[in-house]
Structures are given as structure tokens and as C-alpha cells.
Amino acid sequence: MKLSIIIPVYNEVNNIQEVIKRVESTKFHKEIIVVDDGSTDGSREKLNELRSRNSGLTVIFHNQNQGKGGAIHTALRYVTGELVLIQDADLEYDPSEYGPLLEPFQESTVRVVYGSRNLRKNPRVSLAFFWGGVILSVVANILYGSRLTDITTGYKVFRTDLIKEIDLKGKGFEFCAEVTGRILRRHIPILEVPISYIPRSWDEGKKINSMDGLIALWFLTKIRFGLEKRSQILPEEERA
């Protein structure tokens, strides 16, 4: 199966070249779709340079920052593979672990796989960040009757037909809670496999904060109980 790898990017000039290099080195039939989400630190220029040397690299630019969810929503328009994998651009997740993430899809019944940082011993950026993720997973399990250990993981893999038919609305880091809630509400099982994780600190550029956690809690709740109004993401973008 062809793998479509989506890389949302926002102000990652120091990491993006290495991330793409590691992704390109993986031995899978794949396409790489990068969405620069309004970077202001030179990431756009770096991506244009990388694209000029790799005609197979798809790069899309947002004129303004919208958030991780908005970047993924845009990238899905360009996906042509049978599977979609989300790859963060911050070097916290290792592309060499794609194998265990993709192996379960040999079974036709598997539609979603999450890489769990909590099924293996990994370093933590802080106790607050760790327990925030645990609380979100516990809330999801209570609301939806699941047994997930890490809904906020950056490594999520979907069958393309599933992720494209989900009506994603959130633009920011609530993507993790939203996509999890919408899948679980359809009673689709989410399989977890252990992954490694090398967290970076806020001084090193980590962008998630406590408000993102509260928004994620609201998304889990409103999806479960149908408390949302119809809305649509219309990302402003340009393809240069």
C-alpha cells in the first residue's frame, strides 16, 4: 500500500530538513506532503530550497497560521495513498518506527493505529504535560468506552477513506481529541502499538499549552454528546 505522510510545519527551520531526510530514508512506497502553517522563522524558504532538490516533495503554504488541525485538513486534499500517517516536524518521533505502525494494516479490518508513548518507558518533558495527556486519555475512555493509553500521540495512522470522510472542524492541537472522538463515536476500534519518544522542552520550541488541553476536553465532550454546531474549515492557502 502507498503511504501518504503528512508533515505539518510551524517555525521549525532548525528541524525540518532533518525530519524530511529521515522520512525519505524509510523503505516504504510513499509520498510526502508538507504544509507550512504560516511560518515566520525561515521554514518557508528552507522548504522551497528542499523542494527545488526533490520534485517528489509536495509543499503547501498557508498564508497565515491556522494550527495543526488546519494544516492536516489542507494536506488531506493532496493525499493519494491508501494510508495516511501524521509526522510532526519537531524530531520528537522517529520515522524508523513506521514499520510497527504499519504492520497491523495487513489485516483488512484494521482502520486506525496510534503509536503510544505510554506502552513503553520514555522520558517526559514535564509531569504536568505527561499527566495532562493521561487525563485526556482517561476522559476519552470514560466517554467512549475505549481503553486507549495515549490519545495525544503525534503518531497516528489512518486508512485514507476513513480520515477523508471524517468531518474535521478543529484547526489546532485539538485535532488529536477530535479525530479520536469522531472515530470512537463510530465504534471503530483504535489499535495502539508502543513507540519511542524524545520530548523537547518549551525552551526548545514546544508549542502545546494548558489551554490546548481544555479545548481538547471540550471537543471530546461535545462530540460524544452531539453539542456542536455545523461549521467548516476554509483554510487560506497558496501553492507556490
C-alpha positions as semicolon CSV with decimal commas, in nm:
position;residue;x (nm);y (nm);z (nm)
1;M;0,000;0,000;0,000
2;K;0,110;0,353;-0,072
3;L;0,174;0,562;0,241
4;S;0,091;0,934;0,245
5;I;0,298;1,111;0,511
6;I;0,164;1,448;0,625
7;I;0,410;1,684;0,795
8;P;0,255;1,999;0,950
9;V;0,522;2,267;0,998
10;Y;0,520;2,586;1,200
11;N;0,850;2,761;1,275
12;E;1,072;2,452;1,254
13;V;1,360;2,589;1,045
14;N;1,617;2,406;1,258
15;N;1,445;2,068;1,228
16;I;1,255;2,042;0,902
17;Q;1,546;1,936;0,680
18;E;1,643;1,654;0,917
19;V;1,282;1,539;0,957
20;I;1,232;1,516;0,581
21;K;1,566;1,339;0,543
22;R;1,463;1,075;0,797
23;V;1,120;1,031;0,639
24;E;1,271;0,997;0,291
25;S;1,509;0,727;0,419
26;T;1,222;0,496;0,520
27;K;1,177;0,196;0,289
28;F;0,812;0,231;0,203
29;H;0,616;0,323;-0,109
30;K;0,525;0,676;-0,005
31;E;0,453;1,037;-0,078
32;I;0,548;1,327;0,148
33;I;0,309;1,621;0,188
34;V;0,438;1,917;0,388
35;V;0,211;2,204;0,495
36;D;0,389;2,513;0,621
37;D;0,137;2,676;0,852
38;G;0,240;3,040;0,818
39;S;0,597;3,009;0,949
40;T;0,794;3,328;1,010
41;D;1,135;3,186;1,105
42;G;1,272;3,089;0,763
43;S;1,097;2,750;0,740
44;R;0,922;2,856;0,419
45;E;1,248;2,944;0,250
46;K;1,406;2,619;0,367
47;L;1,113;2,420;0,231
48;N;1,135;2,592;-0,106
49;E;1,504;2,501;-0,115
50;L;1,431;2,137;-0,027
51;R;1,153;2,116;-0,285
52;S;1,381;2,251;-0,557
53;R;1,606;1,949;-0,495
54;N;1,325;1,695;-0,464
55;S;1,049;1,714;-0,723
56;G;0,860;1,440;-0,539
57;L;0,813;1,656;-0,231
58;T;0,471;1,826;-0,214
59;V;0,482;2,155;-0,024
60;I;0,179;2,372;0,051
61;F;0,194;2,711;0,219
62;H;-0,070;2,869;0,442
63;N;-0,064;3,248;0,427
64;Q;-0,149;3,265;0,797
65;N;-0,101;3,032;1,092
66;Q;-0,411;2,817;1,145
67;G;-0,292;2,531;1,364
68;K;-0,205;2,164;1,332
69;G;-0,560;2,057;1,252
70;G;-0,591;2,316;0,978
71;A;-0,263;2,201;0,823
72;I;-0,375;1,836;0,825
73;H;-0,712;1,930;0,677
74;T;-0,535;2,106;0,389
75;A;-0,290;1,819;0,332
76;L;-0,571;1,565;0,301
77;R;-0,675;1,730;-0,026
78;Y;-0,347;1,615;-0,184
79;V;-0,330;1,261;-0,042
80;T;-0,321;0,977;-0,298
81;G;-0,208;0,684;-0,081
82;E;-0,416;0,415;0,085
83;L;-0,280;0,504;0,430
84;V;-0,222;0,843;0,595
85;L;0,042;0,892;0,864
86;I;0,091;1,214;1,064
87;Q;0,456;1,308;1,123
88;D;0,536;1,603;1,349
89;A;0,826;1,822;1,240
90;D;0,993;1,856;1,581
91;L;1,209;1,538;1,589
92;E;1,023;1,400;1,893
93;Y;0,906;1,098;1,689
94;D;1,136;0,865;1,496
95;P;1,038;0,769;1,136
96;S;1,241;0,450;1,172
97;E;0,943;0,317;1,371
98;Y;0,700;0,330;1,079
99;G;0,722;-0,049;1,046
100;P;0,536;-0,138;1,370
101;L;0,280;0,134;1,299
102;L;0,201;-0,001;0,953
103;E;0,223;-0,375;1,017
104;P;-0,128;-0,407;1,167
105;F;-0,280;-0,282;0,839
106;Q;-0,200;-0,619;0,684
107;E;-0,531;-0,711;0,845
108;S;-0,811;-0,560;0,638
109;T;-1,022;-0,499;0,948
110;V;-0,768;-0,256;1,099
111;R;-0,853;0,104;1,012
112;V;-0,665;0,314;1,270
113;V;-0,335;0,270;1,457
114;Y;-0,192;0,502;1,724
115;G;0,167;0,491;1,843
116;S;0,150;0,501;2,223
117;R;0,433;0,659;2,422
118;N;0,286;0,505;2,738
119;L;0,318;0,142;2,634
120;R;0,696;0,177;2,660
121;K;0,918;0,358;2,909
122;N;1,000;0,701;2,766
123;P;1,139;1,029;2,902
124;R;0,891;1,304;2,994
125;V;0,909;1,672;2,918
126;S;0,732;1,750;3,248
127;L;0,490;1,586;3,491
128;A;0,223;1,842;3,403
129;F;0,246;1,763;3,034
130;F;0,252;1,388;3,096
131;W;-0,049;1,388;3,330
132;G;-0,238;1,623;3,102
133;G;-0,213;1,361;2,828
134;V;-0,310;1,083;3,068
135;I;-0,618;1,276;3,183
136;L;-0,733;1,331;2,825
137;S;-0,696;0,960;2,753
138;V;-0,889;0,868;3,070
139;V;-1,169;1,110;2,982
140;A;-1,189;0,965;2,630
141;N;-1,210;0,614;2,775
142;I;-1,489;0,713;3,015
143;L;-1,688;0,895;2,748
144;Y;-1,649;0,639;2,470
145;G;-1,587;0,310;2,649
146;S;-1,240;0,271;2,499
147;R;-0,914;0,154;2,658
148;L;-0,662;0,389;2,499
149;T;-0,339;0,493;2,670
150;D;-0,225;0,790;2,458
151;I;-0,477;0,985;2,250
152;T;-0,243;1,286;2,222
153;T;0,034;1,093;2,050
154;G;0,178;1,254;1,739
155;Y;0,192;0,921;1,555
156;K;-0,149;0,837;1,413
157;V;-0,211;0,626;1,101
158;F;-0,546;0,600;0,922
159;R;-0,688;0,428;0,620
160;T;-0,733;0,716;0,380
161;D;-1,100;0,655;0,308
162;L;-1,175;0,686;0,680
163;I;-0,980;1,004;0,758
164;K;-1,112;1,176;0,445
165;E;-1,476;1,109;0,530
166;I;-1,444;1,242;0,886
167;D;-1,576;1,597;0,905
168;L;-1,286;1,758;1,092
169;K;-1,361;2,107;1,223
170;G;-1,088;2,194;1,473
171;K;-0,784;2,383;1,350
172;G;-0,540;2,349;1,637
173;F;-0,389;2,082;1,861
174;E;-0,741;1,964;1,943
175;F;-0,704;1,755;1,626
176;C;-0,598;1,460;1,844
177;A;-0,907;1,474;2,062
178;E;-1,141;1,549;1,774
179;V;-1,030;1,272;1,541
180;T;-1,026;1,024;1,831
181;G;-1,376;1,121;1,941
182;R;-1,521;1,105;1,591
183;I;-1,368;0,763;1,524
184;L;-1,475;0,616;1,858
185;R;-1,826;0,753;1,818
186;R;-1,847;0,543;1,502
187;H;-1,748;0,240;1,713
188;I;-1,429;0,192;1,510
189;P;-1,152;0,031;1,719
190;I;-0,821;0,216;1,754
191;L;-0,522;-0,018;1,784
192;E;-0,218;0,103;1,980
193;V;0,145;-0,004;1,940
194;P;0,439;0,109;2,157
195;I;0,672;0,378;2,022
196;S;0,975;0,568;2,147
197;Y;0,961;0,940;2,222
198;I;1,226;1,207;2,272
199;P;1,044;1,514;2,411
200;R;1,176;1,864;2,370
201;S;1,123;2,142;2,624
202;W;0,928;2,463;2,582
203;D;1,260;2,646;2,561
204;E;1,341;2,425;2,262
205;G;1,017;2,518;2,088
206;K;0,738;2,300;2,228
207;K;0,409;2,471;2,146
208;I;0,130;2,289;2,335
209;N;-0,006;2,459;2,649
210;S;-0,278;2,412;2,913
211;M;-0,541;2,594;2,704
212;D;-0,494;2,335;2,429
213;G;-0,578;2,069;2,686
214;L;-0,901;2,243;2,787
215;I;-1,006;2,281;2,424
216;A;-0,935;1,911;2,369
217;L;-1,156;1,822;2,668
218;W;-1,438;2,029;2,521
219;F;-1,406;1,858;2,182
220;L;-1,420;1,512;2,342
221;T;-1,731;1,612;2,535
222;K;-1,925;1,791;2,263
223;I;-1,861;1,517;2,005
224;R;-1,974;1,248;2,247
225;F;-2,299;1,427;2,330
226;G;-2,363;1,597;1,994
227;L;-2,324;1,951;2,130
228;E;-2,165;2,106;1,823
229;K;-2,291;2,338;1,552
230;R;-2,216;2,282;1,187
231;S;-1,903;2,461;1,072
232;Q;-1,643;2,421;0,804
233;I;-1,272;2,489;0,782
234;L;-1,186;2,701;0,484
235;P;-0,806;2,732;0,511
236;E;-0,644;3,019;0,330
237;E;-0,356;2,875;0,136
238;E;-0,135;2,925;-0,160
239;R;0,064;2,676;-0,360
240;A;0,386;2,840;-0,470
